[in-house]
Amino acid sequence: MLISELHISNFRSFGADIQSVKIDNLTALIGSNSSGKTSMIYALLRLFGQRNNDRTLIKTDFHVSEDEDISNIEEINLSIEAKISFPELNFQEPQEITTIPEFIKQLVVDEAGKEPYLRIRLVGKWVQGTTPEGDIDQELFYVKVPYGHEEQDALVKVPVHHKKLIQMMYVPAMRDPANQLKNASGTILWRIFGGIEWPQNINQDIESLTNPIEELFSGVDGIKNVQEILNIQWNKYHKDRRYSKSQLKFNSSSLNDFLKNVEILFSPAVQGNSMRVDGLGDGLKSLFYITLVSSLLEIENKLDKEDKPLLNILAIEEPENHISQHLLGRVVRNLKEISDRENSQVILSSHNSSIIGKIDPEYIRHVQISDSKSLVHNISLPEKHAEAFTYIKEAVKSYPDLYFSKLVVLGEGDSEEIILPKLLSASDVYLDDFNISVVPLGGRHVNHMWKLLNDLSIPHVTLLDLDRERNGGGWGRIKYVLEQLNENNRCSEDLRTVYRGEEERHIYSLEEIKEFHNRDVEELESMNTWITKLEGEDIYFSYPLDIDFSMLKNFQEKYQNTMTNGPRIPADEQSTEYHNKLQGSIQASLKNKLAVAKTYSFEEKKLMIWYNSLFLGRGKPSTHIAALKDEEDTTLLENAPKELLRLLDKIKEKLD
């Protein structure tokens, strides 16, 4: 069994409109500070916490909007509901399933043939009272009708013994591992010891073994003296015979007393002595706590006890806290192992890209604040059978920083990752200071990235190569972008409207746009019109070819100086040898054996000889680094390609 959905209304940062959140075996919550990640974890804790304090609603659990004054509110109602599914029905034999019998009377089904599920709802009501805290009522119910049905008379109180069947362990971001590792009620050790079948007469055996120790201490003269003075002084203050005699106790005389004082020791330490948990670093304490959770679940799986939890939920905030970077992979691996157990789920929240990069995007939930209310979004991915699915999934996993970005720049490839940060820093815009991510796309499936970033409300700009006279470039690239915009419902009529001459207005249909790749590549003025229009949609082009060619044009000497000898160029530009060299470079640069570069000037054609050697014959990033490493910021900005400077202005505008 597992919690498959969580429905929250009027709880903490969640507003009155019900937020429905899909939960998986492993679910990762991401989002900015105070966006609602902890609120979501606390919602589960109020349903399934191990201790009464965890399950008890308090005044601050009830949502109050920023523009409301709670003194003017008479009452607030909240609800937290979990949908419990039973995937084991798909792979276990009926006689092997242990979870269904406990809940058989509470299960509901949407229709014949559908899988049954369970609805558990916490209902809370805060009423303005005579004290500042007000009065709070709460009750935990089973909802015995499917979703969408009339719920009158469908709420049944959850029996007390059922509250133990699903239990949640919570590790907050502010760690106190020493306390969490003690054998106190509700902790891991308490549950581990509680699962042991202790001998019936163990208390008597303990007392018989510890009495000689007590007698040994009591026989020491110094102890007798301390005891006498303590009692004399104590009896000066009261005459109650029930408490007239105090006694020093040097040992535990019952199993509970012994277990309360259990400590975990590690050996051998550097000094040769054993080390207590308190002596570990905070990172190792956190790792050991996760170890205890895994041990508990392993132990409870082996126990043949009727009252053991049927589902364990581990919620851990910011598992990266106190842990060195190279250990984070182990942490995620251990959490995945816990979540893979039949009787457990893991929910984690994180601000660390190393953690999130190791989790499949399908299991990530992005939490954000809108109008002072928390909203939760799944990560948008293409359909699983689509070619784009694997590509986008791996791209997002490779660049998890985009989840935490204030602005994302989508580019074509490695060159943009070198050039754009260099230009931004020259403009006093530093990636780290402004949380900007430059994410290469390779020019593929950009509409899915746009949809993802739009769903996450992350501002973004896009820089693509125009690739004029390359296959799919030029008009083909304009067509591609317009069709991708249409996939995101952004190819508006206004965008498709152009003027021919001063008065003639034409609105291109989507059918006409599909034929753009057949337009004459020499219609440069019309093509530039579309490039300008698309910049209004935050989409920029490196032209006429790509960003490498644009930088070579504007910093020709710098790039040529990165080669000791340079390409072998015949001296006589009128010779057949030079013509063949030039034509070969054009065909290589435009990636077409029939290319003649008819829309390029003679100077641009000549540059293709260098372009071929600098960027097609060796690594692009290393070439850009070598060419720009000594360039002054002012010179860089003065001579940068105009389209990149316009892109910089747009980035600054969005940051402002």
C-alpha positions, 0 to 999 in steps of 0.5 A, spaced: 500 500 500 502 507 499 499 514 499 498 516 492 495 522 492 494 528 498 489 533 498 490 539 502 485 545 503 486 551 508 492 548 511 498 553 513 500 556 506 495 552 502 489 556 501 481 554 501 482 551 494 483 544 494 490 542 492 491 535 489 498 532 489 500 526 486 505 522 491 510 516 489 514 511 493 519 516 492 517 524 492 522 530 492 519 537 493 523 542 490 521 550 491 524 556 494 524 558 501 517 558 504 514 556 498 510 550 502 514 544 502 514 543 509 507 545 510 506 539 505 510 534 510 506 537 516 500 535 512 502 528 512 504 529 519 498 531 522 495 525 519 500 519 520 505 522 526 507 517 531 506 522 537 500 525 539 503 532 538 505 530 531 497 529 530 494 535 534 492 541 530 495 548 532 492 555 531 498 556 525 495 550 521 489 554 519 490 558 513 490 566 513 491 570 507 496 576 507 490 581 506 486 578 512 485 580 519 484 573 523 481 577 529 475 579 524 475 571 522 469 567 526 472 560 524 476 557 519 475 550 516 481 545 514 481 538 511 487 534 509 486 527 505 490 522 503 488 517 498 491 510 499 492 505 493 494 498 493 499 496 488 500 489 491 493 487 488 497 487 481 502 482 483 501 479 489 496 473 490 490 474 494 492 470 500 499 473 501 496 480 501 496 483 509 494 490 508 487 489 505 484 485 511 485 491 516 481 496 511 476 491 507 470 495 510 473 502 508 475 501 501 471 504 495 471 503 488 470 508 482 466 503 478 466 495 477 473 492 475 477 498 478 482 498 483 479 499 490 482 505 494 482 508 501 480 515 503 482 518 510 481 525 511 483 530 517 477 535 518 479 541 523 475 547 525 478 553 529 473 558 532 475 564 535 474 563 543 476 567 549 483 565 549 488 568 543 489 561 541 482 560 540 478 553 540 480 547 535 476 541 534 479 535 529 477 529 527 480 523 523 475 520 518 474 514 513 470 517 507 466 511 504 464 514 497 468 515 491 471 521 489 465 526 486 460 522 490 455 525 495 459 525 502 453 526 507 453 520 512 459 518 508 464 520 514 466 514 519 471 515 525 477 512 524 478 507 530 484 508 535 487 502 533 487 503 526 491 510 527 497 505 528 497 502 521 500 508 518 506 511 521 510 517 519 517 518 521 520 526 520 527 528 520 526 536 520 531 540 516 534 543 523 537 537 525 538 534 533 540 527 531 542 526 538 535 527 541 532 523 535 537 517 536 535 516 543 530 511 546 524 516 547 517 515 545 516 515 538 523 515 536 526 509 531 530 506 537 523 506 541 520 502 535 525 497 534 525 495 542 518 495 542 518 490 537 522 485 541 519 479 544 522 480 551 521 474 556 515 475 561 520 475 568 525 479 565 523 485 570 524 480 576 531 478 573 533 485 572 532 486 579 535 480 582 541 482 578 542 489 580 540 489 587 547 486 589 550 493 585 545 497 589 548 494 596 555 495 594 554 502 593 550 503 599 556 500 603 561 505 602 561 510 608 562 516 603 555 514 600 552 513 607 554 520 609 551 523 603 545 520 604 544 522 611 545 529 610 541 529 604 535 526 608 536 531 614 536 537 609 530 535 606 526 534 612 527 541 614 523 543 609 516 539 609 513 534 614 510 529 609 511 522 611 510 520 604 516 523 602 520 523 608 526 519 605 530 520 599 535 514 596 540 515 591 539 510 586 545 507 582 542 502 577 536 501 573 531 496 576 526 495 570 527 493 563 524 500 561 529 504 565 534 500 562 532 501 555 531 509 556 538 509 558 541 505 552 546 508 548 549 507 541 557 506 541 562 506 536 569 503 536 574 503 535 575 511 536 582 514 535 584 514 542 582 506 542 575 508 546 568 507 544 565 513 541 558 516 543 553 518 538 554 525 540 561 525 538 560 524 531 560 529 526 553 532 524 553 529 517 555 522 520 549 523 525 544 524 519 547 518 515 546 514 521 539 516 523 537 514 515 541 507 517 536 506 523 530 507 519 532 502 514 534 497 520 527 498 523 524 497 516 528 490 515 527 488 522 519 489 522 519 486 516 521 480 519 517 480 525 511 476 525 507 481 529 499 483 528 500 490 530 506 493 526 505 498 521 502 496 514 506 503 511 511 507 514 513 514 511 519 517 512 519 525 511 526 528 511 528 535 509 534 537 506 538 531 506 544 534 504 545 538 510 551 537 514 553 532 509 559 532 504 558 533 496 561 526 495 556 522 500 550 525 497 549 519 492 550 514 497 544 518 501 539 518 495 541 511 494 539 509 501 533 513 500 531 509 494 532 503 497 528 505 503 522 507 498 523 500 494 520 496 500 513 494 500 511 497 506 515 504 506 515 511 502 520 516 502 518 524 501 524 529 501 525 536 500 531 539 497 535 545 495 541 541 492 542 540 485 546 534 486 540 531 490 535 532 485 539 531 479 539 523 481 532 523 482 527 522 476 523 528 474 517 524 474 518 524 482 519 531 483 514 536 485 515 543 484 512 548 490 511 555 489 507 561 492 502 565 488 497 570 491 500 568 498 498 560 497 502 554 495 501 551 488 504 544 487 506 542 480 508 536 477 514 536 472 512 536 465 515 531 460 513 529 453 509 522 453 513 516 454 512 513 448 515 520 444 522 520 442 522 527 446 521 523 453 528 520 454 531 526 451 528 532 455 528 527 461 536 526 461 537 534 459 533 536 466 537 530 470 543 533 467 542 540 469 538 540 475 540 547 477 534 550 472 529 548 478 532 553 482 533 558 477 531 565 477 532 565 470 534 560 465 537 561 458 536 556 453 542 555 448 544 550 442 550 547 445 557 548 449 559 554 446 553 558 449 555 555 456 562 559 455 560 565 451 554 567 455 556 567 462 563 571 459 558 576 456 554 577 462 559 577 467 562 583 463 555 586 464 556 585 472 551 580 471 554 574 475 550 567 474 551 565 481 548 572 484 542 572 480 541 564 480 541 564 472 542 557 469 545 556 461 542 550 459 544 547 452 538 544 448 542 542 442 536 545 438 531 539 439 524 539 442 525 546 445 517 546 446 517 541 451 523 545 455 518 552 454 512 548 457 516 545 463 519 552 465 512 555 464 509 550 468 514 552 473 513 559 472 521 560 471 522 566 466 527 564 460 530 566 454 532 562 448 538 563 443 538 558 437 542 558 431 539 561 424 543 556 420 542 559 414 543 555 408 544 549 412 539 543 412 533 545 416 536 552 417 534 559 415 526 559 413 526 552 416 528 554 423 523 560 423 518 555 421 520 550 427 520 556 432 513 558 430 510 551 430 514 550 437 510 556 439 504 553 437 505 547 441 505 552 447 499 556 445 504 562 443 503 562 436 498 568 436 495 572 431 498 578 432 505 574 432 503 571 425 501 578 422 506 582 417 505 588 413 507 587 405 509 595 403 506 600 408 498 598 408 498 591 406 496 587 412 497 579 412 496 574 417 499 567 416 495 561 417 498 555 420 498 551 414 502 557 410 507 557 416 508 549 415 511 551 408 516 556 410 521 551 409 520 552 401 521 559 401 527 563 397 533 563 402 535 570 399 528 573 402 533 576 407 529 582 409 522 578 410 527 573 414 529 579 418 522 581 420 521 574 423 527 574 427 525 581 430 518 579 431 520 572 435 525 577 439 519 579 442 517 572 444 524 572 448 527 567 442 533 570 439 538 567 433 545 567 432 545 569 425 547 568 419 550 561 421 551 560 429 554 563 435 561 560 433 561 564 426 558 570 429 564 571 434 569 569 429 566 575 425 566 580 430 573 578 434 577 575 427 584 576 430 583 574 437 580 567 434 585 566 429 591 567 434 589 561 437 592 557 432 599 557 431 599 555 424 592 556 421 589 553 415 593 552 409 590 558 405 593 558 397 596 565 397 592 567 390 585 568 391 584 567 383 587 560 383 583 554 382 587 551 388 584 557 392 577 556 389 577 549 391 579 550 398 574 556 399 568 551 396 570 545 400 570 550 407 563 553 405 560 546 404 563 543 410 561 549 414 554 549 411 554 541 412 551 541 405 555 538 399 551 543 394 552 549 398 554 555 395 553 560 400 549 565 396 546 569 402 553 570 404 558 576 403 565 574 400 568 576 406 564 571 410 565 566 405 573 567 406 572 566 414 569 559 413 576 557 411 577 559 418 571 557 421 572 550 419 579 549 422 577 553 428 570 550 430 569 543 426 576 541 426 577 542 434 573 543 440 569 549 440 569 550 448 577 550 448 577 555 442 572 560 445 576 560 452 583 561 448 580 567 444 576 570 450 581 569 456 585 576 455 579 580 452 577 586 456 570 587 458 569 593 455 572 591 448 568 585 449 561 588 450 563 593 444 564 588 439 560 583 441 554 580 436 548 585 436 543 579 437 547 577 443 547 584 446 540 585 445 539 578 448 543 581 454 538 587 455 532 582 455 536 578 461 537 584 465 530 586 463 527 580 466 532 580 472 529 587 474 
